[in-house]
Amino acid sequence: MKKYKLSIEVALFAVLVIFAAACASKEEEKTISPPNIIVFLVDDMGLMDTSLPFLTDDHGNPVSYPLNEFYNTPNMEKLASQGIRFSNFYAHSVCSPSRTSILTGQNSARHGVTNWIRSEENNRTEFGPADWNWKGLTQASITLPRLLQQHGYKTIHVGKAHYGPFNSEGEDPLNLGFDINIAGSSIGQPGSYLGTESFGLTGGNKSRAVPGLEKYHGQDIFLTEALTLEANAAIDQAKEEGKPFFLNMAHYAVHAPFYSDPRFAEKYKDSGMPEKAQAYATLIEGIDKSLGDIIQHVKDLGMGENTLVIFLGDNGSDAPLPIENDYSSSTPIKGKKGNHWEGGMRVPFIAAWVSPNASSPNQLRLPIAQNAIQEQAGTIMDLFPTLTALADIPNPEGHILDGSQLQAQFNSKQNSSSEELFLNHFPHGDHRSNYFTSLVKSNWKVIYHYPIESKPRYELFNLKTDPFETENLAESNPAQLITMMEVLSEEMMNKKAQYPMKDGQVLELVIPK
């Protein structure tokens, strides 16, 4: 009997120990400081605009191509060495759709911003949808910065916004959940990169003058540097207030006009490349320096272990290089910004902690493999659910998300919840590729060209065996074409996508028989 009683006491003691440990663990979770988040977004930067190779061979090893040899991005290389880069990361083929998707976690076909937003007027183009969302985001929009703001974050926007036209709610990032807005407005490109031209106010394109940087007017300073200094000052302010920060570091570079950044021009003058291409390379190196400067600043403030950096571009490359047989600034990938091929949608993507430390509490919650390459695809819609989950913020009721969390992929594993699907809907004209919708699903890609001038046209590629889109299989593999078009049709219906119009008729998809 005594032995039995003793066993009960031992068992009760064990239960109490386990319970106490669980409570302590829960209490410890509550005391973990929320992680700082930097989304470092580069305008018009494609997959090949860097010395860091993103493309891989059949064994997953990085492969360097001539364009990688031309550019110089040591800070991107360093960030990738302490984190993970994605070889297949998708954004929409033009800027406003991508930027809106990052803030909402929704595909452009769902949120309706399917074209870049012209500040002055509706640019639906001749056959575009009558009711596409050219007014962009509003004060009522559910956005990533608004959710972070509501949960105690200092939310900072620096640089290009382009979320709505002039005189709209989306014109001002302060209406979208940001506490601080530095230089963000409706404009999609800078009037000038030079402080001596007051960033467009006294030289360059005055209608696109960058606002809010008056303290630098007349100074010999480049726009990229001025924005970097302001971003670091805003980080200081968040630290002084004792708040975690979310920095949307959205550079105007490397968008046209292609001003040469004098800090780096000497390196490229004997490269044999055209003058504008040399200027573009200086813009690339300028954003790389900005990346390094912000990372170093975070380290100096002692916040490196608790700060996550996401580096990416908003659409394919627009580097001023000649187009030869549909290949250009994304070579060996086909196409560039605005195109329906991979060069229009594949962008660089890196995720890393500023100061990797496997035992750091937030890094235990979100481990990121170091010096790793993730070949499973990710998309811009994945940022919203990934970052809200990291910050322990539930998705608002009724807000539909089109992305999935990247936690497994960050740790160099496969994401079993990912559909490995990306829809790029561009029902507009006046760009490199007009009136098309494309869908990538795993290894297959279909492109539907709407019948504006003739009958519908189809392209079908196996990206596993033909990553550079050299062979259109639409005619030789009709069964796969039908399968992909059926998936495309379902996606368009699910997202309530709007179609082009001609002669008052909606040009809906035609699935071949």
C-alpha positions in Angstrom: 0.0 0.0 0.0 2.8 2.4 0.9 4.6 1.6 -2.4 1.3 2.4 -4.3 0.9 5.7 -2.4 4.5 6.6 -3.2 4.0 5.9 -6.9 1.0 8.3 -7.0 3.0 11.0 -5.3 5.8 10.6 -7.8 3.4 10.7 -10.7 1.7 13.8 -9.3 5.1 15.5 -8.8 6.0 14.7 -12.5 2.8 16.1 -13.7 3.4 19.3 -11.7 6.9 19.6 -13.1 5.7 19.2 -16.7 2.8 21.7 -16.1 5.2 24.3 -14.5 7.6 23.9 -17.5 4.8 24.4 -19.9 3.6 27.5 -18.1 7.2 28.8 -18.0 7.5 28.1 -21.7 4.3 30.0 -22.4 5.4 32.9 -20.2 8.8 33.0 -22.0 7.0 33.1 -25.4 5.0 36.2 -24.1 8.2 38.0 -23.2 10.0 37.4 -26.5 10.4 40.8 -28.2 8.6 41.0 -31.5 11.0 40.7 -34.4 11.9 43.8 -36.5 11.1 43.3 -40.2 12.8 45.0 -43.2 11.2 44.5 -46.6 13.9 45.8 -49.0 12.1 46.2 -52.3 14.0 47.3 -55.4 12.1 48.8 -58.3 12.5 46.9 -61.7 15.3 44.6 -60.4 15.3 41.3 -62.2 16.8 38.0 -61.4 20.1 38.6 -63.4 20.8 42.2 -62.2 23.3 41.1 -59.5 26.6 39.4 -59.1 24.8 36.8 -56.9 23.7 33.9 -59.1 20.1 32.8 -58.6 19.8 30.3 -61.4 20.8 26.7 -60.7 21.8 23.6 -62.6 20.1 20.2 -62.5 21.7 19.5 -59.1 20.6 22.7 -57.4 24.0 24.4 -57.6 24.2 28.1 -58.5 25.3 28.9 -62.0 26.9 32.3 -62.9 26.1 33.8 -66.3 27.7 36.8 -68.1 25.3 39.4 -66.6 26.2 38.2 -63.1 29.9 39.0 -64.0 28.9 42.5 -65.1 27.2 43.6 -61.8 28.7 44.1 -58.4 26.5 43.4 -55.4 28.7 42.2 -52.5 26.1 43.0 -49.8 23.6 40.8 -51.6 26.2 38.1 -51.7 26.9 38.4 -48.0 23.1 38.4 -47.1 22.6 35.3 -49.1 25.6 33.6 -47.4 23.8 34.0 -44.1 20.3 33.2 -45.3 18.4 31.6 -48.2 17.8 32.7 -51.7 15.0 31.5 -54.0 15.8 30.5 -57.5 12.1 30.6 -58.5 10.3 33.6 -56.9 7.5 35.3 -58.8 6.1 38.8 -58.9 3.7 40.4 -61.3 5.2 41.7 -64.5 4.6 45.4 -63.7 5.0 47.4 -60.4 1.7 48.6 -58.9 0.1 45.1 -59.0 3.2 43.6 -57.2 3.3 46.4 -54.6 -0.4 46.0 -53.8 0.0 42.2 -53.6 2.8 42.6 -51.0 0.7 44.8 -48.8 -2.5 42.7 -49.1 -1.4 39.1 -49.7 -3.7 38.9 -52.6 -3.1 38.2 -56.3 -3.7 41.2 -58.7 -6.6 39.4 -60.3 -8.4 39.5 -56.9 -7.5 43.0 -55.7 -8.0 44.4 -59.2 -4.9 46.5 -59.6 -3.8 44.7 -62.8 -1.8 47.5 -64.4 0.7 50.1 -63.2 -1.2 53.1 -61.9 -0.9 56.3 -63.9 -1.0 59.2 -61.5 -3.1 61.6 -63.6 -5.7 59.4 -65.1 -7.2 55.9 -65.7 -4.8 54.0 -68.0 -7.1 51.0 -68.6 -5.9 51.1 -72.3 -8.2 50.6 -75.3 -9.5 47.1 -74.5 -8.9 46.9 -70.8 -11.6 46.1 -68.2 -13.8 49.1 -67.6 -13.8 48.7 -63.8 -10.2 47.6 -63.0 -9.0 49.1 -59.7 -7.0 52.0 -60.9 -7.7 54.0 -57.7 -5.6 51.3 -55.8 -5.6 50.9 -52.1 -7.8 52.9 -49.7 -8.0 53.7 -46.0 -10.4 50.7 -45.7 -7.9 48.2 -47.2 -6.6 45.5 -45.0 -2.8 45.8 -45.3 0.3 44.3 -43.7 1.5 47.6 -42.2 -1.9 48.3 -40.8 -2.0 45.0 -39.0 1.5 45.4 -37.7 0.7 49.0 -36.6 -2.3 47.7 -34.6 -0.1 45.2 -32.8 2.5 47.8 -31.6 4.9 48.1 -34.5 6.4 51.4 -35.7 5.6 51.2 -39.4 7.9 53.0 -41.8 7.6 53.6 -45.5 10.6 54.9 -47.4 10.8 55.6 -51.1 8.5 54.6 -53.9 4.8 53.9 -53.0 2.7 54.0 -56.2 -0.4 52.6 -54.5 -2.9 55.1 -55.9 -3.3 58.1 -58.3 -3.1 61.7 -57.4 -5.9 62.9 -55.0 -6.7 59.3 -53.9 -6.5 57.8 -50.5 -3.8 55.4 -51.7 -1.6 58.2 -52.7 -0.4 58.7 -49.1 1.1 55.7 -47.4 0.0 57.2 -44.0 -3.6 56.2 -45.1 -2.5 52.6 -45.5 -1.1 51.8 -42.1 2.3 53.5 -42.0 3.3 55.8 -39.1 6.0 57.4 -41.1 6.1 58.2 -44.9 9.4 59.3 -46.4 9.3 60.3 -50.1 6.3 58.1 -50.9 3.5 59.4 -53.2 1.6 58.4 -56.3 4.6 58.7 -58.6 6.1 55.6 -60.0 9.5 57.0 -60.9 11.8 59.8 -59.7 12.0 63.1 -61.6 15.7 63.0 -60.9 18.2 61.1 -58.8 20.2 64.2 -58.0 20.1 66.3 -54.9 21.5 69.2 -57.0 18.3 69.0 -59.1 16.2 68.7 -55.9 15.2 65.2 -57.1 13.2 66.6 -60.0 11.9 69.9 -58.6 14.6 72.1 -60.3 15.8 69.6 -63.0 14.8 66.5 -64.7 11.0 65.6 -64.9 9.3 68.1 -62.6 6.0 66.3 -62.8 7.7 63.4 -61.0 9.7 65.3 -58.4 10.3 63.1 -55.3 8.5 64.8 -52.3 9.6 65.1 -48.7 13.4 65.4 -49.1 13.7 69.2 -49.0 16.6 69.0 -46.5 18.8 67.5 -49.2 17.8 69.9 -52.0 20.8 71.5 -53.6 23.2 69.1 -52.0 25.6 66.8 -53.9 23.8 63.6 -52.9 22.2 60.8 -54.8 18.6 59.8 -54.1 19.5 56.3 -53.0 21.8 57.6 -50.4 19.3 60.2 -49.1 16.6 57.5 -48.7 19.1 55.3 -46.9 20.0 58.0 -44.4 16.3 58.7 -43.7 15.6 55.0 -43.2 18.3 54.7 -40.6 17.0 57.8 -38.8 13.5 56.3 -38.7 15.0 53.0 -37.3 16.6 55.2 -34.6 13.3 56.7 -33.8 11.6 53.3 -33.4 14.4 52.2 -31.0 14.1 55.3 -28.9 10.3 54.7 -28.6 11.0 51.1 -27.6 8.9 49.7 -30.4 9.6 46.9 -32.9 9.7 48.3 -36.4 8.5 47.4 -39.9 10.5 49.1 -42.6 9.2 49.0 -46.1 12.4 50.1 -47.8 11.1 50.7 -51.3 13.9 52.3 -53.4 13.0 54.3 -56.6 16.2 52.8 -58.1 16.7 51.0 -60.4 13.8 52.5 -62.4 14.4 54.9 -65.3 15.6 57.6 -65.8 19.0 55.9 -65.8 21.1 58.5 -64.0 24.6 57.4 -63.3 25.5 57.2 -59.6 28.9 59.0 -59.5 30.0 56.9 -56.6 30.4 53.9 -58.8 30.7 55.1 -62.3 34.5 54.6 -62.6 34.1 50.8 -62.2 32.0 50.4 -65.4 33.5 52.9 -67.8 35.8 50.3 -69.5 33.2 47.5 -69.4 32.4 47.7 -73.1 28.7 48.0 -72.2 26.5 50.9 -73.5 26.5 54.1 -71.5 22.9 53.6 -70.2 23.7 50.0 -69.2 26.7 51.4 -67.2 24.5 53.9 -65.5 22.1 51.1 -64.6 24.9 49.1 -63.1 25.7 52.1 -60.8 22.1 52.2 -59.7 22.3 48.5 -58.9 25.5 49.0 -56.9 23.9 51.9 -55.1 21.0 49.9 -53.8 23.5 47.2 -52.7 25.4 49.8 -50.7 22.1 50.9 -49.2 21.4 47.3 -48.2 24.8 47.0 -46.5 24.5 50.4 -44.8 21.1 49.6 -43.3 22.2 46.2 -42.1 25.3 47.6 -40.5 23.2 50.3 -38.8 20.8 47.7 -37.3 23.9 45.8 -36.0 25.4 48.9 -34.5 22.1 49.4 -32.6 22.4 45.9 -31.2 19.2 44.7 -33.0 20.8 42.3 -35.5 19.6 39.0 -33.9 16.0 40.2 -33.8 15.8 41.7 -37.3 14.6 39.9 -40.4 15.5 41.1 -43.9 13.5 40.2 -47.0 15.2 41.4 -50.2 13.3 41.3 -53.5 12.4 43.0 -56.8 8.9 44.0 -57.8 8.9 42.8 -61.4 11.4 41.6 -64.1 14.4 43.5 -65.1 14.1 46.7 -67.2 17.9 47.2 -67.7 18.6 49.2 -70.9 20.0 46.3 -72.9 19.0 45.5 -76.5 16.3 42.8 -77.1 17.5 40.0 -79.4 15.1 37.3 -80.3 13.0 38.1 -77.2 16.1 37.8 -74.8 17.6 40.8 -73.2 18.4 42.0 -69.6 17.3 38.7 -68.1 19.3 36.4 -70.4 19.4 33.4 -70.4 15.8 33.8 -69.1 13.4 35.0 -71.9 11.9 38.4 -71.8 12.0 41.4 -69.4 9.7 43.7 -67.4 6.2 43.7 -68.9 6.6 40.5 -70.8 4.6 37.3 -70.4 7.8 35.2 -70.3 9.7 34.3 -67.1 12.0 37.4 -67.5 9.0 39.6 -66.8 8.0 37.8 -63.5 11.1 36.2 -61.9 12.8 38.3 -59.3 15.6 38.0 -56.8 14.6 37.0 -53.3 16.7 36.6 -50.2 15.6 36.0 -46.6 18.0 36.2 -43.7 18.4 37.4 -40.1 20.8 40.3 -39.8 22.9 38.5 -37.2 22.2 34.8 -37.4 22.1 33.1 -34.0 20.3 29.7 -33.9 19.6 30.1 -30.1 18.0 33.5 -30.5 14.2 33.2 -29.5 12.8 34.6 -32.7 15.3 32.7 -34.8 14.2 29.5 -33.0 10.6 30.4 -34.1 11.7 31.1 -37.7 14.9 29.3 -38.5 16.5 30.3 -41.8 19.0 28.0 -43.5 22.3 29.7 -44.2 24.0 29.8 -47.6 21.1 27.8 -49.0 19.1 27.9 -52.2 15.4 27.1 -52.3 14.2 25.8 -55.6 10.5 25.4 -54.7 8.7 28.5 -55.9 7.6 31.3 -53.8 5.5 34.4 -54.7 4.9 38.0 -53.5 1.6 36.9 -52.0 3.5 34.7 -49.5 5.0 37.6 -47.6 1.8 38.7 -45.9 1.0 35.3 -44.3 4.6 34.6 -43.5 5.2 37.9 -41.7 1.9 38.1 -39.9 2.5 34.6 -38.6 6.0 35.6 -37.4 4.4 38.5 -35.5 1.6 36.3 -34.1 -1.1 38.3 -35.9 -4.2 36.3 -37.0 -5.5 36.9 -40.5 -8.6 39.2 -40.2 -11.9 37.5 -40.7 -13.1 37.6 -44.3 -9.7 38.7 -45.7 -8.9 36.2 -48.4 -5.2 35.3 -48.9 -3.7 33.9 -52.0 -0.3 33.0 -50.6 1.1 30.5 -48.2 3.6 30.7 -45.3 7.2 30.3 -46.3 8.5 29.1 -42.9 9.4 25.6 -44.2 11.0 26.9 -47.3 13.1 29.4 -45.3 14.5 26.4 -43.4 15.4 24.7 -46.7 12.5 22.3 -46.6 9.6 21.7 -48.9 6.3 23.6 -48.2 3.6 20.9 -48.4 0.8 23.5 -48.2 2.0 25.4 -51.3 0.0 24.9 -54.5 3.2 26.0 -56.4 0.9 28.1 -58.5 1.3 31.7 -59.8 -1.3 33.7 -61.8 -0.1 36.8 -63.7 -3.1 38.6 -65.2 -2.5 41.6 -67.5 -5.7 42.5 -69.3 -4.3 45.7 -70.7 -2.2 46.9 -73.6 0.5 49.5 -74.3 3.3 47.4 -72.9 5.9 44.8 -74.1 3.3 42.0 -73.9 -0.4 43.0 -74.3 -3.7 41.5 -73.1 -2.5 38.2 -71.6 -2.9 35.9 -68.6 -0.2 33.4 -67.6 -0.3 30.6 -65.1 2.6 28.7 -63.6 1.8 25.4 -61.9 4.7 23.4 -60.7 6.8 22.6 -63.8 4.2 23.8 -66.3 3.4 27.2 -67.7 0.5 28.3 -69.9 0.0 31.8 -71.5 -3.3 32.9 -73.0 -3.3 35.7 -75.4 -6.7 37.4 -75.7 -8.2 37.6 -79.2 -7.8 41.4 -79.7 -6.8 41.2 -83.3 -7.4 37.6 -84.2 -8.3 34.3 -82.6 -6.9 33.3 -79.2 -3.3 32.3 -79.0 -1.6 29.8 -76.6 1.9 29.2 -75.3 2.8 26.1 -73.2 6.2 25.5 -71.7 7.7 22.7 -69.5 9.9 24.9 -67.2 11.6 21.8 -65.8 13.0 20.7 -69.2 12.9 24.0 -70.9 13.5 26.8 -68.3 14.3 29.4 -70.9 11.1 28.9 -72.9 12.5 27.9 -76.2 9.9 25.4 -77.3 6.1 26.2 -77.4 4.3 22.9 -76.7 0.8 24.2 -77.2 0.3 22.2 -80.5 2.4 19.1 -79.8 0.9 18.5 -76.3 -2.9 19.4 -76.6 -3.9 17.3 -73.5 -1.5 19.3 -71.2 -2.7 22.5 -72.7 -6.3 21.8 -71.9 -5.4 20.7 -68.4 -3.5 23.9 -67.8 -6.2 26.1 -69.3 -8.8 24.4 -67.1 -6.7 25.3 -64.0 -6.3 28.8 -65.4 -10.0 29.2 -65.9 -10.7 28.0 -62.3 -8.2 30.4 -60.9 -9.7 33.3 -62.8 -13.2 32.4 -61.6 -12.0 31.9 -58.0 -10.4 35.4 -57.9 -13.3 37.1 -59.8 -10.9 38.4 -62.4 -11.9 41.0 -64.9 -11.4 40.4 -68.6 -10.5 42.6 -71.5 -13.4 44.0 -73.6 -13.9 44.5 -77.3 -16.9 46.0 -79.1 -18.8 45.9 -75.8 -18.2 42.2 -75.3 -16.2 40.6 -72.5 -13.3 38.5 -73.9 -13.5 35.5 -71.6 -11.1 32.5 -71.8 -11.5 30.0 -74.6 -10.4 26.5 -73.7 -9.3 24.5 -76.7 -11.2 21.3 -77.5 
